[in-house]
Amino acid sequence: MSTSSIAALPDGGLKDAGPGLLTLDPVRTALLHGLEGLITGLAARLAAPEVMGPPLLTAAGLTRLDYFRNFPHLGVSTGRFGPEALDGLAAGQAPGELALLPTGHLLPSATCYGLLLSLEGRDVGEHGLRLSASGRCFRNETHYDGLRRLWGFHMREVLYLGTKQGAVEHLDQGAEFVQELAGRLGLELNRVVADDPFYDKGSSRARLMALDPVKHEFVATDGTAIASVNRHRNFFGERLDIRAGSHGPAYSACVAFGLERWVHAMILTHGSPEQALDRLRDTRN
């Protein structure tokens, strides 16, 4: 199917719902789905079965993972209207005038949290475990910028839990795949040490990251990070009692892809959504 065969929209296209809230048109949507199809090649290469993570995460679970100590500014909590608010809503009262009740849950800010929490108390065995999942993630950012920074975006991750050496090999294979795929798509990426947005730059975790970086990002020519390789050490294994047979607490690592950011990088490189989609289809043929 050629790009020209994608259904055209009425003049003016699709209106954004607000900062960080974009609706992708048919060409960008086809580009996102096509890119994800290629990105899932990493899961196939590593024999990582596909799973679906939960749509919400408990605040209690995230607390145990130090999420609020490190990223309290990124969390997006969920609320619901109590019974006393229903009559007002039905009568046309503005929702913003009514108090929301806390649910004790947050929207995911990364795909791996739900997968890790679901493995609590498990033994992944001597040979480890790999899982692949894609989900929509949400972050409360200081600003939003096109496809580069959104309220909600799609993240594909390939997660490994097992031995220390297995985690190293997982990240090496993931990094090789990212660069290989970028080459096929005509993207120029640089690998850099990530500067994670820790709330407290002086925290022990932030200082440790500076001394021993555990996350590297692959950035496009305009500085947009579109993929990352993340070494968790055995932090999650210890906090969640996830074991790797006789090796003790499992080491974990993940390779992550921000799908909308890959769309952005393709358009940036190839000049237009249509040209980017044509390049993608050439790559797949």
HUPEUR-V644623 format. One record per backbone hydrogen bond with DSSP energy under -0.5 kcal/mol. CO is the residue of the C=O (numbers start at 1). NH is the residue of the N-H. If there is no record, write none. Layout:
# HUPEUR-V644623
CO_NH / CO_NH
This chain:
# HUPEUR-V644623
2_5 / 3_6 / 10_13 / 18_21 / 20_22 / 20_151 / 20_152 / 21_17 / 21_18 / 22_24 / 25_29 / 26_30 / 27_31 / 28_32 / 29_33 / 30_34 / 31_35 / 32_36 / 33_37 / 34_38 / 35_39 / 36_40 / 38_41 / 39_42 / 40_44 / 41_45 / 42_46 / 43_48 / 44_47 / 47_49 / 49_132 / 55_108 / 57_106 / 58_62 / 59_63 / 60_64 / 61_65 / 62_65 / 62_67 / 63_66 / 66_70 / 67_71 / 68_72 / 70_199 / 71_74 / 71_75 / 74_140 / 75_77 / 76_107 / 78_103 / 80_101 / 82_85 / 82_86 / 83_86 / 83_87 / 85_89 / 86_90 / 87_91 / 88_93 / 89_92 / 94_97 / 95_98 / 99_82 / 101_80 / 104_59 / 105_78 / 106_57 / 108_138 / 110_113 / 111_115 / 112_116 / 113_117 / 114_118 / 115_119 / 116_119 / 117_120 / 119_122 / 122_124 / 122_243 / 125_128 / 129_161 / 130_49 / 131_159 / 132_51 / 133_157 / 135_137 / 135_155 / 137_153 / 139_141 / 145_148 / 145_149 / 149_145 / 151_139 / 153_137 / 154_259 / 155_135 / 156_257 / 157_133 / 158_255 / 159_131 / 160_253 / 161_129 / 162_251 / 163_167 / 164_168 / 165_169 / 166_170 / 167_171 / 168_172 / 169_173 / 170_174 / 171_175 / 172_176 / 173_177 / 174_178 / 175_179 / 176_180 / 177_181 / 178_182 / 179_183 / 180_184 / 181_185 / 182_186 / 182_187 / 183_186 / 187_189 / 190_192 / 190_219 / 192_217 / 194_196 / 196_198 / 199_201 / 200_203 / 203_207 / 204_208 / 205_209 / 206_210 / 207_211 / 208_212 / 214_231 / 215_194 / 216_229 / 217_192 / 217_219 / 218_226 / 218_227 / 219_190 / 220_223 / 224_220 / 224_226 / 226_258 / 227_218 / 228_256 / 229_216 / 230_232 / 230_254 / 232_235 / 233_252 / 234_238 / 235_239 / 236_240 / 237_242 / 238_241 / 240_121 / 241_243 / 242_250 / 243_124 / 244_247 / 245_248 / 248_244 / 250_237 / 251_162 / 252_232 / 253_160 / 254_230 / 255_158 / 256_228 / 257_156 / 257_259 / 258_262 / 259_263 / 260_264 / 261_265 / 262_266 / 263_267 / 264_268 / 265_269 / 266_270 / 267_271 / 272_276 / 273_277 / 274_278 / 275_279 / 276_280 / 277_281 / 278_282 / 279_283 / 280_284 / 281_285
